[in-house]
Structures are given as C-alpha cells and as structure tokens.
C-alpha cells in the first residue's frame, strides 16, 4: 500500500527504495531520491504512532528555524509520510574528544531555541502523574519483569520516597517545550543548520533540564563528570541570555539537572527492559549498565537517593549479565 501511495504522490516510475535506519518504535523507513530531492518514506501505523503530532511539531519547529524534516506529503489515515532526508550521519557516530565541544555547542544552541521559541500550547503537560507513570516502567519492566526482584514493603517505601524527591525537583523547574529524546541517536550531523533533529513527536511541556540531561547524560555515550558540568553551565548561561532561565536559579540548576537525570534514567532502563521482553528488541539491554551507572553516580552524591543507588548497585546491576545472556539465547533459538 505504501508503494501505491508513493506512486500517487511522486508519479511513476517509482524511484528505487532502500531500507533506512530503524528505531525503538513500530515505524519503518525507506530512503529514495526524486529529482534532486533526498526523501524518506515512512510507514508509521496510526494505531501505535502519533503521526499528527509529528507533522504538527515538524512544521512548528521548522517555523522557528530548527533543522527538522520537511513534510512533503502525508496520509494520516494509513500512517504514510514522505519527508525530507537529513542524511545518515548520526551524532553518535561522530562524537569524540575532538568533535564533542563543537557538536554539543550546536546541539545546545538548538535546544535553547526550542525552549525559548518552541510551542507552548497544545502539548501534554509533563505533570506529576505523567512523571510517576514513567517511573512505574522501571518497577514493572526492569525490577519485576526482567530481573524478577521482589519489591517488599521496605523497598516499596524506599522507592516511593526517592520518587517523591525526583518529582518535587522536576515540578519546581521552569517549564518549556521538551523534545523528550534529545540525544545522539536522534541528532544528525548536517552540513547546514546542524544538528538535524528527529523523533520529536512526543514533545511535552515540562522541566527545563530534561532535554539537557538527555544530551549530556546520554544512554549511548558518556563523558567525564567535569566536562558534563562545564557543558551544563555553558547551557545555563545561554539559557539565561535567552530568557529561559534566571541568574538567581544558578544555585539550584545542577541539582535539577542531576535529579532529572535519575528520573530519566530509571524510565529509560525500564523501557530498555520492555523493548526486550515485550517487543523482542533485546539490543537495547546492552545500554543498561551505562544508564543505571548514572543513577548510582548521582545517588551517591545526594543523601536522599543513597538507598536507591545502593539497590541499583547491589541488586539490579549484578543480575543484568545473566538475564541479558538468557534473552540472547532465547532470541537465537527462536
């Protein structure tokens, strides 16, 4: 059906299609050329993918000068899209000690633009219920699902206390347009307008530090804390200049950043487990150690999270290799 639709949009004969990158969703992508245009055809099932939000956000972000795919054609009923191609150069593949300052500088500039000028209406609110529901993914899919760690009353009380600290910190922050997955696998290295930005359809109105954590404490690549703090404070200064933050928030900013990271990494760890158990995408399990390591590192420095860090370090992380190996064996046999 997608091929028939493309013929209607582009005319026959249809250009050759080649498979493009996949992601953690149910979307499928094909790369093609039409005249001098490089395009991506997307099959995004409406039952699982928020295509209307993708189109709406793409147009809104292009309007403020961000480098996101142009919407060339759409069929929302069937979940077909034809969009501009931002290329194949993932940030993740080009980040190294020589390039990282420049590439993160570009990404932070784009992030400040998103926060200062991005849409503020018609977005879901990243409120307490939303944040708590995401934390529940860690409980359900990593603790109970992947590792089968029993959560007794004492552990439940500890988790609830820690989650309360994380929610309080998130909710006291200024709210901005939040991409929600602003990291090295959704940023593209481009010759002009760097970076290209993908996967923004789940944007919300939420805590100012969220996307910065996604970028600087990435589940797919990590950096020494001293460099992360330098980049974070560089962002802070740019955000103050843009009116996103105030100078008098500097003493709270790094705490917001740290605790927002714990919330995000708990959620991400749960999602990686869910992708393996529910969707058969076990490759994401290999990023669990880094993701959980961020939680341990922050938890050791914040008294209210020490017990959470201890749980992760002593009960969660030691069980990962065995479970990852078991899932890999089942995948090979199937």
C-alpha positions in Angstrom: 0.0 0.0 0.0 2.9 2.4 0.7 4.3 1.8 -2.8 0.9 2.6 -4.4 0.6 5.8 -2.3 4.1 6.9 -3.3 3.3 6.3 -6.9 0.3 8.6 -6.5 2.4 11.3 -4.8 5.5 11.1 -6.9 4.2 9.6 -10.1 5.5 6.5 -12.0 8.0 5.1 -12.4 8.7 5.0 -8.7 12.3 5.7 -7.6 14.3 2.8 -6.1 13.8 2.5 -2.3 16.4 1.3 0.2 15.8 0.5 3.8 16.8 3.3 6.2 17.5 3.1 9.9 15.0 1.6 12.3 14.3 2.8 15.8 12.6 1.6 19.0 9.1 2.2 17.7 7.0 0.4 15.1 7.9 2.9 12.3 9.6 1.7 9.2 11.7 3.9 6.9 12.8 3.9 3.3 15.3 6.2 1.6 14.7 7.4 -2.0 15.6 10.1 -4.5 13.1 12.1 -6.5 14.8 14.5 -8.9 17.3 16.5 -6.8 15.4 15.7 -3.6 16.5 13.2 -1.0 13.4 11.8 0.8 12.4 9.4 3.4 9.2 7.3 3.1 7.7 6.4 6.5 5.2 3.7 7.3 4.0 4.6 10.8 1.0 2.6 11.9 -1.7 5.0 13.2 -2.6 2.6 16.0 0.8 2.9 17.6 2.4 6.1 16.2 1.4 9.7 16.8 1.7 10.9 13.2 -0.5 14.0 13.7 1.8 15.2 16.4 4.9 14.5 14.3 3.5 16.6 11.4 2.4 19.4 13.7 5.7 19.6 15.6 7.8 19.4 12.4 6.0 22.4 11.0 6.3 24.3 14.2 10.0 23.6 14.7 10.8 24.5 11.1 9.0 27.8 11.6 11.5 28.7 14.4 14.5 27.8 12.3 15.3 24.3 13.6 16.6 21.7 11.2 13.8 19.1 11.2 12.5 17.1 8.2 10.2 18.9 5.8 6.8 17.3 5.4 6.4 16.7 1.7 3.2 14.6 1.8 1.1 12.7 4.3 -1.7 10.2 4.6 -2.7 10.2 8.2 -5.4 7.6 7.9 -3.0 5.0 6.7 0.1 6.3 8.5 2.2 7.2 5.5 4.5 10.1 5.4 7.0 11.4 2.9 9.6 13.7 4.5 12.9 15.4 3.8 16.0 13.3 4.4 18.5 14.7 6.9 21.1 12.2 5.9 22.8 9.2 7.6 25.4 10.9 9.9 24.2 10.2 13.4 25.8 12.4 16.1 26.6 9.2 18.0 29.0 8.1 15.2 30.9 11.4 15.1 31.2 12.3 18.8 34.8 12.0 20.1 37.1 14.1 22.2 38.0 16.3 19.3 34.5 17.0 18.0 32.3 16.9 21.1 32.6 20.6 22.1 31.6 21.8 18.7 28.8 19.3 18.2 27.3 19.7 21.7 27.7 23.5 21.2 25.5 23.3 18.1 23.0 21.0 19.9 22.8 23.3 22.9 22.1 26.2 20.6 19.3 24.3 19.0 18.0 23.3 22.4 17.9 26.9 23.7 16.0 27.9 20.5 13.5 25.1 21.1 13.0 26.2 24.7 12.8 30.0 24.0 10.6 29.9 20.9 9.1 26.4 20.7 5.4 25.7 21.0 3.9 26.2 24.5 0.3 25.3 23.8 -1.4 22.1 22.7 1.3 20.0 24.3 0.7 17.4 27.0 1.9 18.5 30.4 4.8 16.6 32.0 3.0 16.7 35.3 3.3 14.6 38.5 1.0 11.9 37.2 2.9 11.6 33.9 6.3 11.6 35.6 5.2 9.0 38.2 3.8 6.8 35.4 7.1 6.8 33.7 8.9 5.8 36.9 6.5 2.8 37.2 8.1 1.5 34.0 11.2 0.8 36.0 9.3 -1.1 38.6 7.2 -3.1 36.2 9.6 -4.0 33.4 13.1 -3.9 35.0 12.7 -4.9 38.6 9.7 -7.3 38.3 9.9 -8.2 34.6 13.5 -8.6 33.6 15.2 -9.3 37.0 12.2 -10.6 39.0 13.4 -8.7 42.1 10.8 -8.8 44.8 9.6 -5.4 46.0 8.7 -5.8 49.6 7.1 -3.1 51.8 10.5 -1.8 52.8 11.8 -1.5 49.3 8.5 0.0 48.1 8.7 2.6 50.8 12.3 3.5 49.8 11.3 3.8 46.1 8.3 5.9 46.9 10.4 8.3 49.0 13.1 8.5 46.3 10.5 9.0 43.6 8.9 11.8 45.6 12.2 13.6 45.7 12.6 13.3 42.0 9.1 14.5 41.3 9.4 17.5 43.6 12.6 18.6 41.9 11.1 18.2 38.4 8.0 20.1 39.2 9.7 23.1 40.7 11.6 23.8 37.5 10.5 26.3 34.8 8.5 24.6 32.1 9.4 24.7 28.4 8.8 22.7 25.2 10.6 19.3 25.9 11.6 17.1 23.0 11.9 14.1 25.4 14.6 12.2 23.3 17.2 14.8 22.6 20.2 12.6 22.3 22.9 11.3 20.0 20.7 8.8 18.1 18.1 11.4 17.3 20.5 14.2 16.3 22.0 14.2 12.8 25.3 15.8 11.7 24.4 18.1 8.8 26.4 20.5 6.7 24.0 23.3 7.2 21.8 24.1 10.2 23.5 21.5 12.4 22.1 19.5 14.1 19.2 17.8 12.2 16.6 16.8 14.8 14.4 13.7 14.7 11.8 11.9 16.8 10.1 14.9 18.3 6.5 13.8 18.0 6.3 13.0 21.8 7.1 16.6 22.8 5.6 17.8 26.1 5.5 20.9 28.2 7.9 20.0 31.1 11.0 20.6 33.2 13.7 22.8 31.7 16.6 20.4 32.4 15.1 17.3 30.8 16.4 17.6 27.3 19.8 18.8 28.5 20.1 15.6 30.6 19.2 13.6 27.5 22.0 15.2 25.6 24.8 15.3 28.2 24.0 12.1 30.1 23.2 10.1 27.1 22.4 6.4 27.4 24.5 5.6 24.4 27.7 7.5 25.2 29.2 9.0 28.3 31.7 11.7 29.3 33.7 12.6 32.5 31.5 14.5 35.0 33.8 17.6 34.9 33.1 18.0 31.2 29.4 17.4 31.6 29.2 20.1 34.3 31.1 22.5 32.1 28.7 21.9 29.2 25.7 22.2 31.5 26.8 25.5 32.9 27.5 26.7 29.4 24.0 25.9 28.6 22.8 27.7 31.7 24.5 30.9 30.6 22.9 30.7 27.1 19.5 29.9 28.6 19.7 33.0 30.9 20.6 35.1 27.9 17.6 33.7 26.0 15.2 34.3 28.9 14.6 30.6 29.5 16.3 30.7 33.0 17.2 33.4 35.5 20.6 34.2 37.1 19.2 33.6 40.6 18.4 29.9 39.6 22.1 29.0 39.2 22.5 27.6 42.7 19.6 25.1 42.1 20.3 24.3 38.5 22.8 21.4 38.8 20.6 19.7 41.4 17.7 20.0 39.0 19.9 18.6 36.3 21.2 15.7 38.4 17.8 14.6 39.8 16.1 15.0 36.4 18.7 12.6 35.1 17.8 10.0 37.7 14.2 10.1 36.7 15.0 9.9 33.0 17.5 7.0 33.5 15.1 5.0 35.6 12.5 5.4 32.9 15.0 4.6 30.1 16.2 1.4 32.0 12.6 0.3 32.3 11.9 1.0 28.6 15.0 -1.0 27.5 13.7 -4.0 29.5 10.2 -3.5 28.0 11.7 -3.4 24.5 13.4 -6.8 25.1 10.6 -8.5 26.9 7.5 -7.2 25.0 8.8 -6.2 21.6 11.7 -8.7 21.1 14.3 -5.8 20.7 17.0 -7.1 23.1 19.9 -5.0 21.7 18.8 -2.1 24.0 19.7 -4.2 27.0 23.4 -3.6 26.3 22.9 0.1 27.3 21.5 -0.8 30.7 24.9 -0.7 32.5 25.7 2.8 31.5 22.1 4.0 32.1 22.0 2.5 35.6 25.5 3.7 36.3 24.3 7.3 36.0 21.8 6.6 38.8 24.5 5.2 41.1 26.8 8.1 40.4 24.2 10.7 41.2 22.7 8.8 44.1 26.0 8.6 45.9 26.2 12.4 45.9 22.6 13.1 47.1 21.7 11.8 50.5 18.1 11.3 49.7 18.9 8.9 46.9 21.7 6.8 48.5 19.4 3.9 49.2 18.1 3.9 45.7 21.7 3.9 44.4 22.5 1.0 46.7 19.6 -1.0 45.4 20.7 -0.4 41.8 24.3 -1.1 42.5 23.9 -4.2 44.7 20.7 -5.9 43.4 20.0 -4.6 39.9 23.3 -4.4 38.1 24.7 -7.7 39.3 21.8 -9.6 37.8 22.0 -8.0 34.3 24.6 -10.2 32.6 22.7 -13.4 33.4 19.4 -12.1 32.2 20.8 -10.5 29.0 22.6 -13.8 28.2 19.4 -15.7 28.7 17.4 -13.4 26.5 20.1 -13.6 23.8 20.0 -17.4 23.9 16.1 -17.4 23.5 16.4 -15.0 20.6 18.9 -17.2 18.8 16.8 -20.3 19.3 13.7 -18.6 18.1 
